[in-house]
Amino acid sequence: MPDEVLAPNIELFSRNGFAGPNTTIVRAQYRPRFLRARGEYLPRRFHTWDLPAQVFAEPKALPVTILEGEGIGLELNRRAAAMSFGYVNVWADELHYIVSGRGQLDTEVGTLEVRTGDFVLIPRAVTYRWGEIAEEINEFIVVTTSELRLDPEGAPATFNPDLHLDRPVPHGRPGLPVDDEYEVVVRTGDRFTSYFYDVDPIPCLDVIGAPLVVRFNIENVQGLAVAEGGLAPAQLMSSTSGRDFIFGVGSRHSARPPVHHNADFDEVICYGMGPSPWGSVDTPGTVTWTPKGILHQGPEENVQPGYRAWLLETRSSLTMTPAGRDIAYLMETDRYGVHPAEGQPATAR
Ligand SMILES: [Fe+2]
């Protein structure tokens, strides 16, 4: 047995996430390393690039849900070409994270040129479509029935909205008549209704007042640097229900996080970009999921030259969809690698 296994380990037991109260447990044995598991309630890694191309082959293909819970869904989307229809989610807000690619996101309040590392917050009831795609778009989308809003803790040091937040550029032209019909797909939960128009309904002449759709890049999200460990990541967004939070968790100068019991939140981390790996995670679009109450540590964050990642915490208890299961691997909760027991018959997938 390696010496480190019996060195004192600091475990943090948190109620209500980073808001506390917290209890610190000192324990000799290192518990995140389980040998194997039987059953369904397991930490996973999703290799989102593994989702087969044919899932998105249909020109009318819509995003695919991989994890879902009450009031929240986590979805994948891939776009190689422009959409010939509009899409509007009227019951939920959508946070799009661009894992890779470059293209035009065209919304009813204007057009955004998006690129790798962009977050785009599209509030419910805003119609949009993908326009010209310069490089295939791969995105990971958080869909919440509660309002999701930018709420950066420690601003402007952690994120400066005055410098790094922007909005779509209005089209400044009318929507033109179409030869046939223009379809807009209206989503209500998991149901879809199509409306048809004789003009392109999306372009606008101008937009005045508060921004509706906002965009910023993960490169402009900074962690809170501390000499000693223990400081929680900086919150970036929250939902009005208090059930969902987004944090920037890229590399930062701090001690390795303690072993963690997160009693009230599922943790989903999306690794955005290197150059450094984060423990056993080194591919953009790797999504790790630790269900609430499952002991975990997670890799060292203090790595040079660094990496970019973000964390979703939700009070909802997530479960995998069949599409999620197809790209999921059992995860160990020390370095967040694929668990050595992955694929063994006693381990449920
Ligand atoms: Fe944690």
Boltz pocket constraint, residues with backbone or C-beta under 6 A from the ligand:
constraints:
  - pocket:
      binder: B
      contacts: [[A, 260], [A, 262], [A, 267], [A, 296], [A, 297]]
      max_distance: 6.0
